[in-house]
């Protein structure tokens, strides 16, 4: 089973910031938070990941709470092309194998 | 720098035939994951392979499904005696390492069983 919970769906107005929450209350100290998205019928696409500090790249920002039990993915200026299913995943680090499990994700609809 | 290549993009098979799905990982990646996505459902993990080894096949159906990742060539997901319920999108992903590595996904193979 996935180690995260996310809202089933969200709407966001075009041009506004989209804030997608993720709960990972059982995260352990060696687990990172990863975000992927899947645009309809395409392969999932990596967005961003982090451990405990906030992260930003050209696609998005990731805010992780101090206790690491939840995080928020921020798309600063959502466009219609950001309509997709967004998956939040926690995953261990190191040399040992850790299965990558996708939950149902959040279906984000960006509205004109 | 080519990404993960999957072929064919679309595959049509009749019930009872065999389906072979290929996945060429990104250059330098020796770890491959296969996922299945049924219509209107999420991604379900099937199998994780490293070169010449199956590491985790806990998501593979016990019958008719097999996977390999030979020393040379692409990873192959093989489905024998396909049934209509096998109709789905099959995605593979590659990674450079075993954990804490981002996955790069291919465009998928859409399998349709008539």
Interface residues (C-beta under 8 A of the other chain):
Chain A: X32 X34 X36 X38 X41 X42 X43 X44 X45 X46 X49 X87 X91 X92 X93 X94 X95 X96 X97 X98 X99 X100 X101 X102 X103 X104 X105
Chain B: X4 X33 X35 X42 X43 X44 X45 X48 X55 X56 X58 X89 X91 X93 X97 X98 X99 X100 X102 X103 X104 X105 X106 X107 X108 X110
